[in-house]
Amino acid sequence: MTEQKPWPVKIMRSAKRKKTVSAELKNGELVVRAPARMSDRELAPIIEKLQKRLRKKTNRIPKTDEDLEVMAQQLNQIYFSGRLKWQSIRYVTNQNRRFGSCTPSLGTIRLSDRLASMPDWVLKYVIVHELAHLEEANHGPNFWALVNRYPLTERARGYLMAIGLEEDAPN
């Protein structure tokens, strides 16, 4: 896997927050929430520690198209008995409303580059979802039977709904 670039940091201070500092990745940016009274000097080592923790979680995530290919092949073996074939799977920067797309007739799978900063189990769900489209182009019962073989489907869908990338049904 390739090394990830550092995230830009956005600090949001709140008078309501008294002691705790939290951080989350949001659209490729590290959003840090901190008490209004905490100085930048006090906050710096905390941010560094939070970045390291999040980096560990995200380092398992494929960062290149080649890494995506390896993960897709593994998921194909586990959930589709290795029977699926495709031409390419890659990250794209132009998917702002979707997290993935598949063109079964061409065998192409495109994933939003925003997935590279999400938990690996979410990315795996999206890959399984798009792989399933190679067999079932629609979102009918047969399609969902394939996708639901991935045990974290409901959790991943909830995660994507919560961050606004998935509306009523995935694409």
C-alpha positions in Angstrom: 0.0 0.0 0.0 1.2 3.5 -0.7 1.7 6.1 2.0 -1.2 8.5 2.6 -0.7 12.2 2.5 -1.4 14.1 5.8 -4.9 15.4 6.2 -5.7 19.1 6.4 -6.8 19.9 9.9 -9.9 22.0 10.7 -10.2 23.0 14.4 -13.7 23.7 15.7 -13.8 25.3 19.2 -16.9 25.3 21.4 -17.6 27.0 24.7 -19.9 24.1 25.5 -17.1 21.6 25.4 -15.1 21.7 28.7 -12.4 19.0 28.5 -12.7 16.5 25.6 -11.2 16.7 22.2 -12.5 14.6 19.4 -11.6 14.1 15.7 -13.3 12.7 12.7 -12.4 12.4 9.0 -14.9 14.3 6.9 -14.4 14.5 3.1 -10.6 14.0 3.4 -10.2 16.6 6.2 -9.5 16.0 9.9 -12.1 17.9 11.8 -11.0 18.4 15.4 -13.5 19.6 18.0 -12.0 21.2 21.1 -12.9 23.3 24.1 -12.8 27.1 23.3 -10.3 27.7 26.2 -7.8 25.2 25.0 -4.7 26.8 23.5 -3.1 25.7 20.2 -0.1 24.7 22.2 -2.2 22.3 24.4 -4.1 21.0 21.4 -1.1 20.2 19.2 0.1 17.0 20.9 -3.6 15.8 21.2 -4.1 16.3 17.5 -0.9 14.4 16.8 -2.1 11.5 18.9 -5.5 11.5 17.2 -3.9 11.6 13.7 -1.7 8.6 14.6 -4.7 6.6 15.8 -6.8 7.4 12.7 -3.8 6.8 10.4 -3.5 3.2 11.9 -7.2 2.6 11.0 -6.9 4.0 7.5 -3.6 2.5 6.6 -5.3 -0.8 5.9 -7.3 0.8 3.2 -6.2 0.4 -0.5 -4.7 3.7 -1.7 -4.0 2.8 -5.3 -6.0 1.2 -8.1 -3.6 -1.8 -7.9 -4.5 -2.2 -4.2 -8.2 -2.0 -5.1 -7.7 -4.7 -7.6 -6.1 -7.0 -5.0 -9.0 -6.3 -2.5 -11.6 -6.9 -5.2 -10.0 -10.2 -6.2 -10.0 -11.3 -2.5 -13.7 -10.3 -2.1 -14.6 -12.1 -5.4 -13.1 -15.3 -4.0 -14.8 -15.0 -0.6 -18.3 -13.9 -1.7 -18.6 -14.9 -5.4 -16.4 -18.1 -5.5 -14.1 -16.2 -7.8 -16.5 -16.4 -10.8 -16.7 -12.6 -11.5 -14.6 -11.0 -14.2 -14.0 -7.2 -14.8 -11.8 -5.0 -16.8 -10.9 -2.4 -14.3 -11.6 -1.1 -10.8 -10.3 2.4 -9.9 -10.8 5.5 -7.8 -12.3 8.5 -9.5 -12.5 12.1 -8.3 -15.8 13.0 -10.1 -18.3 11.0 -8.0 -19.7 13.5 -5.6 -23.2 12.1 -5.2 -22.3 8.4 -5.5 -19.7 6.2 -3.8 -19.4 3.8 -6.7 -20.6 2.8 -10.1 -20.4 -0.3 -12.3 -20.9 -0.7 -16.0 -21.5 -4.4 -16.4 -21.3 -4.4 -20.2 -17.8 -2.9 -20.1 -16.7 -4.6 -16.8 -15.7 -1.3 -15.3 -16.0 -0.3 -11.6 -15.4 3.2 -10.4 -15.2 4.2 -6.7 -15.3 7.7 -5.2 -11.8 8.6 -4.0 -13.5 9.7 -0.7 -13.7 6.1 0.2 -10.0 6.0 0.7 -10.4 7.9 4.0 -13.2 5.7 5.3 -13.0 2.5 7.3 -11.9 -0.6 5.3 -15.2 -2.4 6.1 -17.1 0.4 4.3 -14.9 0.2 1.3 -15.3 -3.6 1.2 -19.0 -3.2 1.2 -18.9 -0.8 -1.7 -16.7 -3.1 -3.7 -19.0 -6.1 -2.9 -22.0 -3.9 -4.0 -20.4 -3.0 -7.3 -19.1 -6.5 -7.9 -22.7 -7.8 -7.4 -23.7 -5.5 -10.3 -21.6 -7.6 -12.6 -24.2 -10.4 -12.1 -27.3 -8.3 -11.3 -27.5 -4.9 -12.9 -30.5 -3.8 -10.9 -31.2 -3.5 -7.1 -33.7 -6.4 -7.0 -33.9 -9.2 -4.5 -31.3 -11.3 -6.3 -28.9 -8.4 -6.2 -29.4 -7.9 -2.5 -29.0 -11.6 -1.8 -25.5 -11.3 -3.3 -24.6 -8.1 -1.5 -25.9 -9.4 1.8 -23.3 -12.2 1.8 -21.0 -9.5 3.1 -21.7 -9.6 6.8 -21.2 -5.9 7.5 -23.6 -4.7 4.7 -26.2 -3.2 7.1 -23.5 -1.5 9.2 -21.7 -0.1 6.1 -25.0 1.2 4.6 -25.8 2.9 7.9 -22.4 4.5 8.0 -22.8 5.8 4.4 -26.3 7.1 5.1 -25.0 8.9 8.2 -22.4 10.8 6.2 -24.8 11.5 3.3 -23.2 9.4 0.6 -26.0 6.9 0.5 -29.6 8.0 0.3 -32.5 5.5 0.1 -30.7 2.9 -2.0 -27.1 2.6 -3.2 -26.2 3.1 -6.9 
